[in-house]
Amino acid sequence: MATLGLIGSGNIGGTLARLAVAAGYDVVLSNSRGPETLRELVEELGPRAHAATPPEAAQAGDLVVVSVPLRAYADVPAKPLVSKVVLDTNNYYPQRDGQIAELDSNATTSSELLQRHLSAARVVKVFNNINFRHLAVLPRPAGAADRSALPIAGDDADAKAATTDFLDRIGYDAVDAGRLAEGWRYQPGTPAYGVIYSARPDDWEHAAPADANRVRAALDAASSPA
């Protein structure tokens, strides 16, 4: 079974590590504060989990999750990610990340910024539109009537195929949203962001499945950025 590397092991990263271990993956976790700060999570996950530095996690992973604040995207180590599939979970939040002119003008998308930084990697935007609590409880076996789907976007067909396989193994279907430039269709403020997996628009505590047809309809309903 493949190894999942994680650069950033917070709410989304930690949830993905749990799902990956349950699916039989080894995981190598990292964050900006050092491997020693991940001891409790590693102990919880068991012998398939190890803590490392971000370059070490990048080197170890067959697939690598980047789940750091967008303001820190340029700190992601590029050299160990050459040719690798990178799963980008990020969104642009100006109140957290500061103003980024290229994103404010819609000249590019957040995942395209990461792809430009990781020019020799193969970036796929995924996991950015779902709350970590919902991500943890919605996995279902393949073929289940209440299986949820997650949108993916990327410029490399093989990378998207690898991402689709990973999603399937952890309990989700995939909906191809197109190239990285189309990633805006499931960012904050769009119909496919967050609330699509909520029981009610005002209830983010309780999850509700969203199948591939519902996700496709939400993507199609997204308004083009100005």
MODAKA-V595825 format. One record per pair of residues at least 6 apart in sequence whose C-alpha atoms are under 8 Angstrom apart, sorted by the first residue. I is the first residue (numbers start at 1). J is the second residue. D is the distance in whole Angstrom. If there is no record, write none. Layout:
I/J/D, I/J/D
//
This chain:
1/24/7, 1/25/6, 1/26/7, 2/25/6, 2/26/7, 2/61/8, 2/62/6, 2/63/8, 3/25/6, 3/26/5, 3/27/6, 3/28/7, 3/60/7, 3/61/5, 3/62/5, 3/63/7, 4/17/8, 4/20/7, 4/25/7, 4/26/6, 4/27/5, 4/28/6, 4/60/8, 4/61/5, 4/62/6, 4/63/5, 4/64/6, 4/65/7, 5/27/6, 5/28/5, 5/29/6, 5/57/5, 5/58/6, 5/59/8, 5/60/6, 5/61/4, 5/62/7, 5/63/6, 5/64/4, 5/65/6, 6/13/7, 6/17/8, 6/27/7, 6/28/6, 6/29/5, 6/30/6, 6/54/8, 6/57/6, 6/58/7, 6/61/8, 6/64/6, 6/65/5, 6/66/6, 6/67/7, 7/13/8, 7/29/7, 7/30/5, 7/31/6, 7/54/5, 7/57/7, 7/58/7, 7/64/7, 7/65/6, 7/66/5, 7/67/6, 7/68/7, 7/76/8, 8/29/7, 8/30/6, 8/31/5, 8/32/7, 8/54/8, 8/65/8, 8/66/6, 8/67/5, 8/68/5, 9/29/6, 9/30/6, 9/31/6, 9/67/7, 10/67/8, 11/132/6, 12/67/7, 12/89/8, 12/127/8, 12/131/8, 12/132/5, 13/65/7, 13/67/6, 14/41/8, 15/132/7, 15/135/7, 15/136/6, 16/136/8, 17/27/6, 17/29/8, 17/45/8, 18/45/7, 19/136/7, 19/170/6, 20/26/7, 20/27/7, 20/170/6, 21/27/7, 21/45/7, 21/48/7, 21/49/8, 22/170/8, 23/169/6, 23/170/6, 25/48/7, 26/48/5, 26/49/6, 27/48/6, 27/49/5, 27/50/6, 27/61/8, 28/49/6, 28/50/5, 28/51/6, 28/52/7, 28/57/5, 28/60/7, 28/61/7, 29/35/8, 29/38/8, 29/49/7, 29/50/6, 29/51/5, 29/52/6, 29/53/8, 29/54/8, 29/57/6, 30/38/8, 30/51/6, 30/52/5, 30/53/5, 30/54/5, 30/57/6, 31/53/7, 31/54/6, 32/53/8, 32/54/7, 34/52/7, 34/53/6, 35/51/5, 35/52/5, 35/53/6, 36/51/8, 38/51/6, 39/51/7, 42/49/6, 42/50/6, 42/51/7, 43/49/8, 51/57/8, 54/76/8, 54/77/7, 55/77/6, 55/80/7, 57/64/8, 58/64/6, 58/77/7, 58/80/6, 58/81/6, 59/80/5, 59/81/7, 62/84/7, 62/85/7, 63/84/7, 63/85/5, 63/86/6, 63/87/7, 64/84/7, 64/85/6, 64/86/5, 64/87/6, 65/86/6, 65/87/5, 65/88/6, 65/89/7, 66/76/8, 66/86/7, 66/87/6, 66/88/5, 66/89/6, 66/90/8, 67/88/6, 67/89/5, 67/90/6, 68/90/7, 69/90/7, 69/96/8, 69/97/7, 70/90/6, 70/91/7, 70/92/6, 70/93/8, 70/97/6, 70/110/8, 71/96/8, 71/97/5, 71/98/7, 73/114/6, 73/117/8, 74/114/8, 74/117/6, 78/117/7, 78/118/5, 78/119/8, 78/120/8, 78/121/8, 81/118/7, 81/120/7, 81/121/6, 82/118/8, 82/119/8, 82/120/5, 82/121/5, 83/120/6, 83/121/5, 83/122/6, 84/121/5, 84/122/6, 85/121/6, 85/122/5, 85/123/6, 85/124/7, 85/159/6, 85/162/8, 85/163/8, 86/121/7, 86/122/6, 86/123/5, 86/124/6, 87/123/6, 87/124/5, 87/125/6, 87/126/6, 87/163/8, 88/111/7, 88/123/7, 88/124/6, 88/125/5, 88/126/6, 88/127/8, 88/128/8, 89/125/6, 89/126/5, 89/127/5, 89/128/4, 90/110/7, 90/111/7, 90/125/8, 90/128/5, 91/110/7, 91/128/6, 91/187/6, 91/188/7, 92/103/8, 92/110/6, 94/100/8, 102/108/6, 102/109/8, 103/109/6, 103/110/7, 106/225/7, 106/226/7, 108/181/7, 109/180/8, 109/181/6, 109/183/7, 109/184/7, 111/123/7, 111/124/8, 111/125/6, 111/180/6, 111/183/7, 112/180/6, 112/181/7, 114/123/8, 115/121/7, 115/122/7, 115/123/6, 122/154/8, 122/155/8, 122/156/6, 122/159/6, 123/154/6, 123/155/8, 123/156/8, 123/159/8, 124/152/7, 124/153/6, 124/154/5, 124/155/8, 124/159/7, 124/160/7, 124/163/8, 124/180/7, 125/152/6, 125/153/5, 125/154/6, 125/180/7, 125/183/7, 126/150/7, 126/151/6, 126/152/5, 126/153/7, 127/150/7, 127/151/8, 128/186/8, 128/187/7, 129/150/8, 129/186/6, 129/187/6, 129/188/7, 129/192/7, 129/193/5, 129/194/5, 130/193/7, 130/194/5, 130/197/7, 131/194/6, 133/205/8, 133/207/8, 134/197/7, 134/198/8, 134/206/8, 134/207/5, 134/208/8, 137/207/7, 138/147/7, 138/148/7, 138/171/8, 138/207/7, 138/208/8, 138/209/6, 139/147/7, 139/148/7, 139/170/7, 139/171/4, 139/172/6, 140/146/7, 140/147/5, 140/148/7, 140/171/5, 140/172/7, 141/147/7, 141/171/6, 141/172/8, 142/168/7, 142/171/7, 142/172/8, 142/173/8, 146/209/6, 146/210/8, 146/211/7, 147/171/7, 147/172/6, 147/173/7, 147/209/6, 147/210/7, 147/211/6, 148/172/6, 148/173/6, 148/209/5, 148/210/5, 148/211/4, 148/212/7, 149/172/5, 149/173/4, 149/174/5, 149/175/6, 149/210/6, 149/211/5, 149/212/5, 149/215/7, 150/172/7, 150/173/6, 150/174/5, 150/175/6, 150/212/8, 150/215/7, 151/174/6, 151/175/5, 151/176/6, 151/177/6, 151/186/8, 151/215/7, 152/160/7, 152/174/7, 152/175/6, 152/176/5, 152/177/6, 152/178/8, 152/183/8, 153/160/7, 153/176/6, 153/177/5, 153/178/5, 153/179/5, 153/180/5, 153/182/7, 153/183/6, 154/160/6, 154/178/7, 154/179/5, 154/180/5, 155/178/8, 155/179/5, 155/180/6, 164/173/7, 164/174/6, 167/173/6, 167/174/7, 168/174/8, 173/211/8, 173/212/7, 174/212/7, 175/212/6, 175/215/7, 175/216/7, 177/183/7, 177/185/8, 177/219/7, 184/225/8, 185/192/7, 185/219/6, 185/220/8, 185/222/6, 185/223/8, 185/224/8, 186/192/5, 186/193/5, 186/219/7, 186/222/8, 187/193/6, 188/194/8, 190/218/8, 190/219/8, 190/222/6, 190/223/8, 191/218/5, 191/219/7, 191/221/7, 191/222/6, 192/215/6, 192/218/5, 192/219/6, 192/222/8, 195/201/6, 195/204/7, 196/208/8, 196/210/6, 196/215/8, 197/207/6, 197/208/5, 197/209/6, 197/210/6, 198/204/6, 198/205/8, 198/206/6, 198/207/5, 198/208/5, 198/209/8, 199/206/6, 199/207/5, 199/208/5
//
